[in-house]
Amino acid sequence: MKPISASLLALVAVTGTLPLACGSEAEPAQEERVAPAAEVALPLPRDSFSGPATEPADADAMPDRVYFVLTEFDWYARGEPIVLEGTSYTVDDDPIRIDARTLERVGEYRGVELYGRDGDTNLYVPVFDGYWLPFVPDPGTRPSVVATDTTPPG
């Protein structure tokens, strides 16, 4: 690979990629047309080329415990549903990113803290910083809404 000039490094820092052709050499082969910035070994700043980095979750809003490995709990490893206030809840897909400030603790099931949010019948378990595993009410049980009624009286 040919050494990279300072002006080319500046271009990479601004655009995030190398240009299609450099200098007066013949056009490079198709697989050499674009080199990602990582190949140039530039130290990347905290902000990305497309804007500021996502702010970290508010540490005060994060739950006290995050369950990185739920299979440590026998009930989860066996595929048993969560049962809370007469409603069964099963895992629904992959973890999703949720702002912890929109959730509140609604209970605990066999050593795992459960969270909910207003107007949402799902339960959430923190499985990574900022990511929550959703549990949905089983269709055969009547869901109990975690939220309180916010309709004004009268």
Backbone as JSON Lines, residues from 0, in Angstrom:
{"i":0,"aa":"M","n":[0.85,-1.18,0.0],"ca":[0.0,0.0,0.0],"c":[0.89,1.23,0.0]}
{"i":1,"aa":"K","n":[0.54,2.22,-0.77],"ca":[1.3,3.46,-0.9],"c":[1.12,4.33,0.34]}
{"i":2,"aa":"P","n":[2.16,5.04,0.83],"ca":[2.02,5.93,1.98],"c":[0.96,7.0,1.72]}
{"i":3,"aa":"I","n":[0.3,7.44,2.76],"ca":[-0.78,8.41,2.64],"c":[-0.27,9.78,3.01]}
{"i":4,"aa":"S","n":[-0.58,10.77,2.18],"ca":[-0.12,12.13,2.42],"c":[-0.97,12.81,3.49]}
{"i":5,"aa":"A","n":[-0.45,13.9,4.04],"ca":[-1.16,14.64,5.09],"c":[-2.46,15.22,4.56]}
{"i":6,"aa":"S","n":[-2.47,15.7,3.3],"ca":[-3.71,16.27,2.76],"c":[-4.77,15.19,2.58]}
{"i":7,"aa":"L","n":[-4.35,13.97,2.24],"ca":[-5.3,12.88,2.11],"c":[-5.86,12.49,3.48]}
{"i":8,"aa":"L","n":[-5.0,12.5,4.5],"ca":[-5.48,12.22,5.86],"c":[-6.48,13.27,6.31]}
{"i":9,"aa":"A","n":[-6.26,14.52,5.95],"ca":[-7.21,15.58,6.3],"c":[-8.54,15.33,5.61]}
{"i":10,"aa":"L","n":[-8.5,14.88,4.35],"ca":[-9.74,14.57,3.62],"c":[-10.48,13.42,4.29]}
{"i":11,"aa":"V","n":[-9.74,12.41,4.73],"ca":[-10.36,11.28,5.43],"c":[-11.01,11.75,6.72]}
{"i":12,"aa":"A","n":[-10.33,12.64,7.46],"ca":[-10.88,13.14,8.72],"c":[-12.17,13.91,8.5]}
{"i":13,"aa":"V","n":[-12.3,14.59,7.38],"ca":[-13.49,15.39,7.09],"c":[-14.61,14.53,6.54]}
{"i":14,"aa":"T","n":[-14.31,13.62,5.61],"ca":[-15.36,12.86,4.93],"c":[-15.59,11.47,5.49]}
{"i":15,"aa":"G","n":[-14.58,10.88,6.13],"ca":[-14.73,9.55,6.68],"c":[-14.32,8.44,5.72]}
{"i":16,"aa":"T","n":[-14.0,8.76,4.46],"ca":[-13.55,7.75,3.5],"c":[-12.45,8.33,2.63]}
{"i":17,"aa":"L","n":[-11.75,7.46,1.95],"ca":[-10.75,7.91,0.99],"c":[-11.43,8.16,-0.35]}
{"i":18,"aa":"P","n":[-10.93,9.09,-1.16],"ca":[-11.53,9.33,-2.47],"c":[-11.33,8.12,-3.38]}
{"i":19,"aa":"L","n":[-12.09,8.09,-4.48],"ca":[-12.04,6.96,-5.41],"c":[-10.69,6.84,-6.09]}
{"i":20,"aa":"A","n":[-10.07,7.93,-6.46],"ca":[-8.78,7.87,-7.14],"c":[-7.87,8.92,-6.55]}
{"i":21,"aa":"C","n":[-6.59,8.61,-6.44],"ca":[-5.62,9.54,-5.87],"c":[-4.45,9.69,-6.82]}
{"i":22,"aa":"G","n":[-3.96,10.89,-6.98],"ca":[-2.75,11.13,-7.76],"c":[-2.94,10.83,-9.23]}
{"i":23,"aa":"S","n":[-1.81,10.55,-9.91],"ca":[-1.84,10.36,-11.35],"c":[-1.71,8.9,-11.74]}
{"i":24,"aa":"E","n":[-1.78,7.99,-10.79],"ca":[-1.67,6.57,-11.11],"c":[-2.92,6.11,-11.85]}
{"i":25,"aa":"A","n":[-2.8,4.96,-12.47],"ca":[-3.96,4.38,-13.15],"c":[-5.02,4.08,-12.11]}
{"i":26,"aa":"E","n":[-6.26,3.98,-12.57],"ca":[-7.38,3.74,-11.67],"c":[-7.18,2.41,-10.94]}
{"i":27,"aa":"P","n":[-7.34,2.4,-9.62],"ca":[-7.12,1.17,-8.86],"c":[-8.18,0.12,-9.17]}
{"i":28,"aa":"A","n":[-7.91,-1.09,-8.8],"ca":[-8.88,-2.16,-8.97],"c":[-10.12,-1.86,-8.16]}
{"i":29,"aa":"Q","n":[-11.23,-2.46,-8.54],"ca":[-12.54,-2.18,-7.91],"c":[-12.48,-2.33,-6.39]}
{"i":30,"aa":"E","n":[-11.83,-3.39,-5.89],"ca":[-11.81,-3.61,-4.44],"c":[-10.93,-2.6,-3.69]}
{"i":31,"aa":"E","n":[-10.12,-1.82,-4.38],"ca":[-9.27,-0.83,-3.74],"c":[-9.83,0.59,-3.86]}
{"i":32,"aa":"R","n":[-11.0,0.76,-4.41],"ca":[-11.54,2.1,-4.67],"c":[-11.79,2.9,-3.4]}
{"i":33,"aa":"V","n":[-12.34,2.31,-2.37],"ca":[-12.65,3.04,-1.14],"c":[-12.07,2.28,0.03]}
{"i":34,"aa":"A","n":[-11.33,2.97,0.84],"ca":[-10.78,2.36,2.05],"c":[-11.44,3.02,3.24]}
{"i":35,"aa":"P","n":[-12.01,2.23,4.14],"ca":[-12.61,2.84,5.34],"c":[-11.55,3.52,6.19]}
{"i":36,"aa":"A","n":[-11.99,4.49,6.98],"ca":[-11.07,5.25,7.82],"c":[-10.31,4.35,8.78]}
{"i":37,"aa":"A","n":[-10.89,3.23,9.19],"ca":[-10.22,2.34,10.14],"c":[-8.94,1.77,9.55]}
{"i":38,"aa":"E","n":[-8.87,1.58,8.24],"ca":[-7.66,1.05,7.62],"c":[-6.51,2.05,7.69]}
{"i":39,"aa":"V","n":[-6.81,3.33,7.82],"ca":[-5.79,4.35,7.86],"c":[-5.27,4.53,9.29]}
{"i":40,"aa":"A","n":[-5.93,3.88,10.24],"ca":[-5.56,3.89,11.65],"c":[-5.59,5.3,12.24]}
{"i":41,"aa":"L","n":[-6.64,6.05,11.92],"ca":[-6.81,7.37,12.52],"c":[-7.48,7.2,13.87]}
{"i":42,"aa":"P","n":[-7.05,7.93,14.88],"ca":[-7.78,7.89,16.13],"c":[-9.09,8.64,15.94]}
{"i":43,"aa":"L","n":[-10.19,7.96,16.21],"ca":[-11.49,8.59,16.01],"c":[-11.89,9.35,17.26]}
{"i":44,"aa":"P","n":[-12.4,10.57,17.11],"ca":[-12.83,11.35,18.26],"c":[-14.14,10.8,18.82]}
{"i":45,"aa":"R","n":[-14.55,11.33,19.95],"ca":[-15.81,10.91,20.57],"c":[-16.98,11.2,19.65]}
{"i":46,"aa":"D","n":[-16.95,12.32,18.94],"ca":[-18.02,12.64,18.0],"c":[-17.76,11.91,16.69]}
{"i":47,"aa":"S","n":[-18.83,11.49,16.04],"ca":[-18.68,10.81,14.77],"c":[-18.66,11.85,13.65]}
{"i":48,"aa":"F","n":[-18.4,11.39,12.43],"ca":[-18.38,12.3,11.3],"c":[-19.77,12.83,10.98]}
{"i":49,"aa":"S","n":[-20.8,12.14,11.42],"ca":[-22.16,12.58,11.13],"c":[-22.76,13.44,12.23]}
{"i":50,"aa":"G","n":[-22.01,13.7,13.29],"ca":[-22.52,14.55,14.36],"c":[-22.05,14.07,15.71]}
{"i":51,"aa":"P","n":[-22.55,14.69,16.77],"ca":[-22.12,14.33,18.11],"c":[-22.55,12.91,18.46]}
{"i":52,"aa":"A","n":[-21.75,12.28,19.29],"ca":[-22.08,10.93,19.75],"c":[-23.33,10.98,20.61]}
{"i":53,"aa":"T","n":[-24.03,9.85,20.66],"ca":[-25.23,9.77,21.49],"c":[-24.83,9.94,22.94]}
{"i":54,"aa":"E","n":[-25.55,10.75,23.63],"ca":[-25.24,11.0,25.04],"c":[-25.46,9.72,25.84]}
{"i":55,"aa":"P","n":[-24.64,9.46,26.82],"ca":[-24.82,8.27,27.64],"c":[-26.11,8.39,28.45]}
{"i":56,"aa":"A","n":[-26.65,7.25,28.82],"ca":[-27.87,7.26,29.63],"c":[-27.59,7.95,30.95]}
{"i":57,"aa":"D","n":[-28.58,8.61,31.47],"ca":[-28.47,9.3,32.76],"c":[-28.21,8.25,33.84]}
{"i":58,"aa":"A","n":[-27.09,8.32,34.49],"ca":[-26.7,7.32,35.48],"c":[-27.72,7.23,36.62]}
{"i":59,"aa":"D","n":[-28.34,8.35,36.98],"ca":[-29.34,8.33,38.04],"c":[-30.6,7.59,37.61]}
{"i":60,"aa":"A","n":[-30.88,7.56,36.31],"ca":[-32.09,6.91,35.82],"c":[-31.91,5.42,35.6]}
{"i":61,"aa":"M","n":[-30.67,4.95,35.54],"ca":[-30.42,3.53,35.31],"c":[-30.85,2.73,36.53]}
{"i":62,"aa":"P","n":[-31.36,1.51,36.3],"ca":[-31.75,0.67,37.44],"c":[-30.53,0.26,38.25]}
{"i":63,"aa":"D","n":[-30.79,-0.15,39.49],"ca":[-29.7,-0.58,40.36],"c":[-29.0,-1.83,39.83]}
{"i":64,"aa":"R","n":[-29.76,-2.7,39.18],"ca":[-29.2,-3.95,38.69],"c":[-29.54,-4.14,37.22]}
{"i":65,"aa":"V","n":[-28.56,-4.59,36.44],"ca":[-28.75,-4.92,35.04],"c":[-28.49,-6.42,34.91]}
{"i":66,"aa":"Y","n":[-29.38,-7.14,34.24],"ca":[-29.31,-8.59,34.13],"c":[-28.66,-8.98,32.81]}
{"i":67,"aa":"F","n":[-27.33,-8.95,32.79],"ca":[-26.59,-9.24,31.57],"c":[-26.83,-10.68,31.1]}
{"i":68,"aa":"V","n":[-27.02,-11.61,32.02],"ca":[-27.22,-13.02,31.68],"c":[-28.46,-13.52,32.42]}
{"i":69,"aa":"L","n":[-29.61,-13.39,31.78],"ca":[-30.87,-13.82,32.4],"c":[-30.93,-15.34,32.59]}
{"i":70,"aa":"T","n":[-30.17,-16.09,31.8],"ca":[-30.21,-17.55,31.92],"c":[-29.66,-18.03,33.25]}
{"i":71,"aa":"E","n":[-29.1,-17.13,34.06],"ca":[-28.68,-17.49,35.42],"c":[-29.9,-17.79,36.29]}
{"i":72,"aa":"F","n":[-31.06,-17.33,35.88],"ca":[-32.29,-17.55,36.63],"c":[-33.0,-18.77,36.04]}
{"i":73,"aa":"D","n":[-33.27,-19.77,36.91],"ca":[-33.84,-21.04,36.44],"c":[-35.14,-20.85,35.67]}
{"i":74,"aa":"W","n":[-36.02,-20.0,36.15],"ca":[-37.32,-19.83,35.49],"c":[-37.14,-19.36,34.05]}
{"i":75,"aa":"Y","n":[-36.17,-18.46,33.81],"ca":[-35.93,-17.94,32.46],"c":[-35.27,-19.02,31.59]}
{"i":76,"aa":"A","n":[-34.29,-19.72,32.16],"ca":[-33.58,-20.76,31.42],"c":[-34.54,-21.87,30.98]}
{"i":77,"aa":"R","n":[-35.58,-22.15,31.77],"ca":[-36.57,-23.17,31.41],"c":[-37.65,-22.63,30.47]}
{"i":78,"aa":"G","n":[-37.65,-21.34,30.2],"ca":[-38.65,-20.76,29.29],"c":[-39.99,-20.47,29.94]}
{"i":79,"aa":"E","n":[-40.0,-20.39,31.27],"ca":[-41.25,-20.09,31.98],"c":[-41.6,-18.61,31.82]}
{"i":80,"aa":"P","n":[-42.89,-18.29,31.75],"ca":[-43.29,-16.88,31.66],"c":[-43.17,-16.19,33.02]}
{"i":81,"aa":"I","n":[-43.15,-14.87,32.97],"ca":[-43.26,-14.06,34.18],"c":[-44.75,-13.98,34.51]}
{"i":82,"aa":"V","n":[-45.08,-14.14,35.77],"ca":[-46.47,-13.99,36.2],"c":[-46.51,-12.84,37.2]}
{"i":83,"aa":"L","n":[-47.28,-11.81,36.84],"ca":[-47.4,-10.64,37.7],"c":[-48.86,-10.23,37.75]}
{"i":84,"aa":"E","n":[-49.4,-10.17,38.95],"ca":[-50.79,-9.77,39.18],"c":[-51.75,-10.56,38.29]}
{"i":85,"aa":"G","n":[-51.54,-11.88,38.19],"ca":[-52.44,-12.75,37.45],"c":[-52.26,-12.75,35.94]}
{"i":86,"aa":"T","n":[-51.29,-12.03,35.43],"ca":[-51.04,-11.98,34.0],"c":[-49.7,-12.64,33.7]}
{"i":87,"aa":"S","n":[-49.67,-13.49,32.67],"ca":[-48.42,-14.13,32.23],"c":[-47.79,-13.28,31.13]}
{"i":88,"aa":"Y","n":[-46.48,-13.16,31.18],"ca":[-45.74,-12.38,30.2],"c":[-44.62,-13.25,29.62]}
{"i":89,"aa":"T","n":[-44.48,-13.22,28.3],"ca":[-43.42,-13.98,27.64],"c":[-42.49,-13.01,26.88]}
{"i":90,"aa":"V","n":[-41.27,-13.48,26.63],"ca":[-40.28,-12.67,25.92],"c":[-40.8,-12.32,24.53]}
{"i":91,"aa":"D","n":[-40.59,-11.07,24.14],"ca":[-41.02,-10.61,22.83],"c":[-39.84,-10.04,22.06]}
{"i":92,"aa":"D","n":[-39.14,-10.9,21.34],"ca":[-38.1,-10.45,20.43],"c":[-36.8,-10.11,21.16]}
{"i":93,"aa":"D","n":[-35.99,-9.29,20.51],"ca":[-34.67,-8.92,21.01],"c":[-34.77,-7.7,21.92]}
{"i":94,"aa":"P","n":[-33.72,-7.45,22.69],"ca":[-33.69,-6.24,23.52],"c":[-33.83,-4.98,22.66]}
{"i":95,"aa":"I","n":[-34.47,-3.98,23.24],"ca":[-34.66,-2.71,22.54],"c":[-34.09,-1.58,23.38]}
{"i":96,"aa":"R","n":[-33.74,-0.49,22.72],"ca":[-33.17,0.67,23.42],"c":[-34.33,1.52,23.94]}
{"i":97,"aa":"I","n":[-34.34,1.76,25.24],"ca":[-35.37,2.59,25.87],"c":[-34.67,3.51,26.86]}
{"i":98,"aa":"D","n":[-35.12,4.74,26.89],"ca":[-34.61,5.7,27.87],"c":[-35.15,5.29,29.24]}
{"i":99,"aa":"A","n":[-34.26,4.99,30.16],"ca":[-34.65,4.51,31.49],"c":[-35.54,5.51,32.23]}
{"i":100,"aa":"R","n":[-35.45,6.78,31.87],"ca":[-36.26,7.79,32.56],"c":[-37.75,7.63,32.25]}
{"i":101,"aa":"T","n":[-38.1,6.86,31.21],"ca":[-39.51,6.66,30.87],"c":[-40.1,5.44,31.57]}
{"i":102,"aa":"L","n":[-39.27,4.71,32.31],"ca":[-39.71,3.48,32.98],"c":[-39.71,3.65,34.48]}
{"i":103,"aa":"E","n":[-40.54,2.84,35.13],"ca":[-40.52,2.8,36.59],"c":[-40.64,1.35,37.05]}
{"i":104,"aa":"R","n":[-40.07,1.08,38.19],"ca":[-40.11,-0.29,38.73],"c":[-41.54,-0.62,39.14]}
{"i":105,"aa":"V","n":[-42.04,-1.78,38.64],"ca":[-43.41,-2.17,38.94],"c":[-43.5,-3.47,39.73]}
{"i":106,"aa":"G","n":[-42.38,-4.13,39.92],"ca":[-42.42,-5.37,40.68],"c":[-41.14,-6.15,40.52]}
{"i":107,"aa":"E","n":[-41.19,-7.38,41.05],"ca":[-40.05,-8.28,40.96],"c":[-40.58,-9.69,40.75]}
{"i":108,"aa":"Y","n":[-39.89,-10.47,39.96],"ca":[-40.28,-11.85,39.73],"c":[-39.07,-12.74,39.92]}
{"i":109,"aa":"R","n":[-39.09,-13.56,40.97],"ca":[-38.05,-14.54,41.27],"c":[-36.64,-13.96,41.11]}
{"i":110,"aa":"G","n":[-36.41,-12.81,41.73],"ca":[-35.09,-12.21,41.76],"c":[-34.79,-11.23,40.64]}
{"i":111,"aa":"V","n":[-35.74,-11.0,39.75],"ca":[-35.53,-10.08,38.63],"c":[-36.49,-8.9,38.76]}
{"i":112,"aa":"E","n":[-35.92,-7.69,38.77],"ca":[-36.76,-6.49,38.85],"c":[-37.46,-6.26,37.52]}
{"i":113,"aa":"L","n":[-38.73,-5.85,37.6],"ca":[-39.55,-5.61,36.41],"c":[-39.91,-4.13,36.33]}
{"i":114,"aa":"Y","n":[-39.92,-3.62,35.1],"ca":[-40.21,-2.21,34.87],"c":[-41.34,-2.08,33.85]}
{"i":115,"aa":"G","n":[-42.06,-0.98,33.95],"ca":[-43.13,-0.68,33.0],"c":[-43.16,0.82,32.75]}
{"i":116,"aa":"R","n":[-44.04,1.19,31.83],"ca":[-44.21,2.62,31.56],"c":[-45.67,2.91,31.27]}
{"i":117,"aa":"D","n":[-46.04,4.16,31.49],"ca":[-47.42,4.58,31.34],"c":[-47.96,4.22,29.96]}
{"i":118,"aa":"G","n":[-49.18,3.65,29.95],"ca":[-49.86,3.34,28.7],"c":[-49.34,2.13,27.96]}
{"i":119,"aa":"D","n":[-48.42,1.38,28.54],"ca":[-47.8,0.23,27.89],"c":[-48.06,-1.0,28.75]}
{"i":120,"aa":"T","n":[-48.61,-2.05,28.16],"ca":[-48.9,-3.27,28.92],"c":[-47.7,-4.2,29.03]}
{"i":121,"aa":"N","n":[-46.61,-3.9,28.33],"ca":[-45.41,-4.75,28.39],"c":[-44.64,-4.52,29.67]}
{"i":122,"aa":"L","n":[-43.86,-5.53,30.04],"ca":[-42.89,-5.41,31.12],"c":[-41.51,-5.38,30.5]}
{"i":123,"aa":"Y","n":[-40.56,-4.77,31.17],"ca":[-39.2,-4.66,30.65],"c":[-38.2,-5.04,31.72]}
{"i":124,"aa":"V","n":[-37.15,-5.75,31.28],"ca":[-36.06,-6.15,32.16],"c":[-34.77,-5.56,31.59]}
{"i":125,"aa":"P","n":[-33.99,-4.83,32.41],"ca":[-32.74,-4.26,31.91],"c":[-31.71,-5.36,31.68]}
{"i":126,"aa":"V","n":[-31.23,-5.48,30.42],"ca":[-30.28,-6.54,30.1],"c":[-28.93,-6.0,29.64]}
{"i":127,"aa":"F","n":[-28.82,-4.7,29.47],"ca":[-27.57,-4.04,29.12],"c":[-27.81,-2.55,29.34]}
{"i":128,"aa":"D","n":[-26.78,-1.77,29.51],"ca":[-26.96,-0.35,29.74],"c":[-27.75,0.28,28.59]}
{"i":129,"aa":"G","n":[-28.97,0.74,28.9],"ca":[-29.82,1.38,27.91],"c":[-30.67,0.42,27.11]}
{"i":130,"aa":"Y","n":[-30.5,-0.89,27.27],"ca":[-31.28,-1.88,26.51],"c":[-32.13,-2.71,27.47]}
{"i":131,"aa":"W","n":[-33.35,-2.98,27.02],"ca":[-34.34,-3.66,27.84],"c":[-34.96,-4.8,27.05]}
{"i":132,"aa":"L","n":[-35.17,-5.93,27.72],"ca":[-35.82,-7.07,27.1],"c":[-37.32,-6.95,27.36]}
{"i":133,"aa":"P","n":[-38.13,-6.85,26.28],"ca":[-39.58,-6.71,26.48],"c":[-40.25,-8.05,26.72]}
{"i":134,"aa":"F","n":[-41.2,-8.06,27.62],"ca":[-42.06,-9.2,27.89],"c":[-43.49,-8.74,27.62]}
{"i":135,"aa":"V","n":[-44.22,-9.47,26.78],"ca":[-45.58,-9.09,26.4],"c":[-46.58,-10.0,27.1]}
{"i":136,"aa":"P","n":[-47.78,-9.48,27.36],"ca":[-48.8,-10.33,27.99],"c":[-49.17,-11.48,27.05]}
{"i":137,"aa":"D","n":[-49.32,-12.67,27.62],"ca":[-49.79,-13.81,26.83],"c":[-51.2,-13.54,26.35]}
{"i":138,"aa":"P","n":[-51.52,-13.92,25.1],"ca":[-52.86,-13.66,24.57],"c":[-53.98,-14.33,25.37]}
{"i":139,"aa":"G","n":[-53.65,-15.44,26.05],"ca":[-54.68,-16.16,26.81],"c":[-55.01,-15.55,28.15]}
{"i":140,"aa":"T","n":[-54.25,-14.56,28.6],"ca":[-54.52,-13.93,29.89],"c":[-54.92,-12.49,29.67]}
{"i":141,"aa":"R","n":[-55.66,-12.0,30.59],"ca":[-56.1,-10.6,30.49],"c":[-55.0,-9.7,31.03]}
{"i":142,"aa":"P","n":[-54.44,-8.81,30.17],"ca":[-53.34,-7.95,30.64],"c":[-53.82,-6.93,31.66]}
{"i":143,"aa":"S","n":[-53.0,-6.72,32.66],"ca":[-53.29,-5.66,33.61],"c":[-52.39,-4.48,33.22]}
{"i":144,"aa":"V","n":[-52.99,-3.36,32.89],"ca":[-52.23,-2.2,32.44],"c":[-51.43,-1.65,33.59]}
{"i":145,"aa":"V","n":[-50.16,-1.44,33.36],"ca":[-49.25,-0.94,34.39],"c":[-49.57,0.51,34.71]}
{"i":146,"aa":"A","n":[-50.05,1.24,33.72],"ca":[-50.29,2.67,33.9],"c":[-51.55,2.92,34.72]}
{"i":147,"aa":"T","n":[-51.58,4.08,35.35],"ca":[-52.78,4.5,36.05],"c":[-53.66,5.28,35.08]}
{"i":148,"aa":"D","n":[-54.94,5.39,35.35],"ca":[-55.85,6.13,34.49],"c":[-55.56,7.61,34.61]}
{"i":149,"aa":"T","n":[-55.26,8.23,33.46],"ca":[-54.93,9.66,33.48],"c":[-56.08,10.51,32.94]}
{"i":150,"aa":"T","n":[-57.26,9.9,32.77],"ca":[-58.41,10.67,32.28],"c":[-58.89,11.59,33.39]}
{"i":151,"aa":"P","n":[-59.08,12.89,33.05],"ca":[-59.55,13.82,34.09],"c":[-60.99,13.47,34.52]}
{"i":152,"aa":"P","n":[-61.28,13.63,35.8],"ca":[-62.63,13.32,36.28],"c":[-63.67,14.26,35.65]}
{"i":153,"aa":"G","n":[-64.86,13.68,35.47],"ca":[-65.99,14.5,35.02],"c":[-66.11,14.57,33.6]}
